[in-house]
Amino acid sequence: MSEKLKKVECDPKCGFMVRSHDEKEIVDITTAHAKKSHNMTVTEADVKKMMKDA
């Protein structure tokens, strides 16, 4: 588990945002969101590139 709070945000039109201290949790939630809401497949590496400090 990471010490810093991290976040991933989708396009503002979508409004999706996830924050967690656990990078794996962010990856899991973001990949599920991309598939369900946007019919996109994103990898763990893709999500880690999108992560920012919250």
Phi and psi in degrees as GROMACS dihedral restraints (atoms count N, CA, C in turn):
[ dihedral_restraints ]
;  ai    aj    ak    al  type     phi  dphi    fc
    3     4     5     6     1   -76.4    20    10
    4     5     6     7     1   149.0    20    10
    6     7     8     9     1   -78.4    20    10
    7     8     9    10     1   -34.1    20    10
    9    10    11    12     1   -85.0    20    10
   10    11    12    13     1   145.5    20    10
   12    13    14    15     1   -76.6    20    10
   13    14    15    16     1   127.8    20    10
   15    16    17    18     1  -114.9    20    10
   16    17    18    19     1   160.7    20    10
   18    19    20    21     1  -145.8    20    10
   19    20    21    22     1   157.1    20    10
   21    22    23    24     1  -133.0    20    10
   22    23    24    25     1   132.3    20    10
   24    25    26    27     1  -121.1    20    10
   25    26    27    28     1   142.4    20    10
   27    28    29    30     1   -89.2    20    10
   28    29    30    31     1  -178.0    20    10
   30    31    32    33     1   -53.5    20    10
   31    32    33    34     1   138.7    20    10
   33    34    35    36     1   -54.7    20    10
   34    35    36    37     1   -29.4    20    10
   36    37    38    39     1   -65.4    20    10
   37    38    39    40     1   -30.3    20    10
   39    40    41    42     1   -80.2    20    10
   40    41    42    43     1   -47.6    20    10
   42    43    44    45     1    88.8    20    10
   43    44    45    46     1    -1.6    20    10
   45    46    47    48     1   -68.8    20    10
   46    47    48    49     1   137.0    20    10
   48    49    50    51     1  -154.2    20    10
   49    50    51    52     1   138.0    20    10
   51    52    53    54     1  -131.3    20    10
   52    53    54    55     1   138.6    20    10
   54    55    56    57     1  -129.8    20    10
   55    56    57    58     1   140.3    20    10
   57    58    59    60     1  -166.3    20    10
   58    59    60    61     1   159.8    20    10
   60    61    62    63     1   -85.2    20    10
   61    62    63    64     1   -13.6    20    10
   63    64    65    66     1  -102.4    20    10
   64    65    66    67     1   107.1    20    10
   66    67    68    69     1   -62.0    20    10
   67    68    69    70     1   -35.2    20    10
   69    70    71    72     1   -63.3    20    10
   70    71    72    73     1   -39.2    20    10
   72    73    74    75     1   -62.2    20    10
   73    74    75    76     1   -42.9    20    10
   75    76    77    78     1   -62.1    20    10
   76    77    78    79     1   -44.7    20    10
   78    79    80    81     1   -60.1    20    10
   79    80    81    82     1   -47.5    20    10
   81    82    83    84     1   -62.2    20    10
   82    83    84    85     1   -46.1    20    10
   84    85    86    87     1   -68.3    20    10
   85    86    87    88     1   -41.6    20    10
   87    88    89    90     1   -68.4    20    10
   88    89    90    91     1   -42.0    20    10
   90    91    92    93     1   -65.1    20    10
   91    92    93    94     1   -38.3    20    10
   93    94    95    96     1   -65.7    20    10
   94    95    96    97     1   -41.7    20    10
   96    97    98    99     1   -62.4    20    10
   97    98    99   100     1   -45.8    20    10
   99   100   101   102     1   -60.2    20    10
  100   101   102   103     1   -41.5    20    10
  102   103   104   105     1   -69.2    20    10
  103   104   105   106     1   -48.7    20    10
  105   106   107   108     1   -72.0    20    10
  106   107   108   109     1   -45.9    20    10
  108   109   110   111     1   -89.8    20    10
  109   110   111   112     1   -26.3    20    10
  111   112   113   114     1  -126.4    20    10
  112   113   114   115     1     2.1    20    10
  114   115   116   117     1    51.2    20    10
  115   116   117   118     1    42.0    20    10
  117   118   119   120     1  -118.6    20    10
  118   119   120   121     1   147.4    20    10
  120   121   122   123     1  -106.7    20    10
  121   122   123   124     1   120.4    20    10
  123   124   125   126     1  -118.8    20    10
  124   125   126   127     1   146.4    20    10
  126   127   128   129     1   -93.0    20    10
  127   128   129   130     1   169.0    20    10
  129   130   131   132     1   -58.6    20    10
  130   131   132   133     1   -40.7    20    10
  132   133   134   135     1   -62.7    20    10
  133   134   135   136     1   -39.9    20    10
  135   136   137   138     1   -59.8    20    10
  136   137   138   139     1   -46.6    20    10
  138   139   140   141     1   -65.1    20    10
  139   140   141   142     1   -41.5    20    10
  141   142   143   144     1   -63.5    20    10
  142   143   144   145     1   -31.2    20    10
  144   145   146   147     1   -69.4    20    10
  145   146   147   148     1   -28.9    20    10
  147   148   149   150     1   -84.0    20    10
  148   149   150   151     1   -17.0    20    10
  150   151   152   153     1   -66.7    20    10
  151   152   153   154     1   138.9    20    10
  153   154   155   156     1  -133.3    20    10
  154   155   156   157     1   159.4    20    10
  156   157   158   159     1   -66.5    20    10
  157   158   159   160     1   136.9    20    10
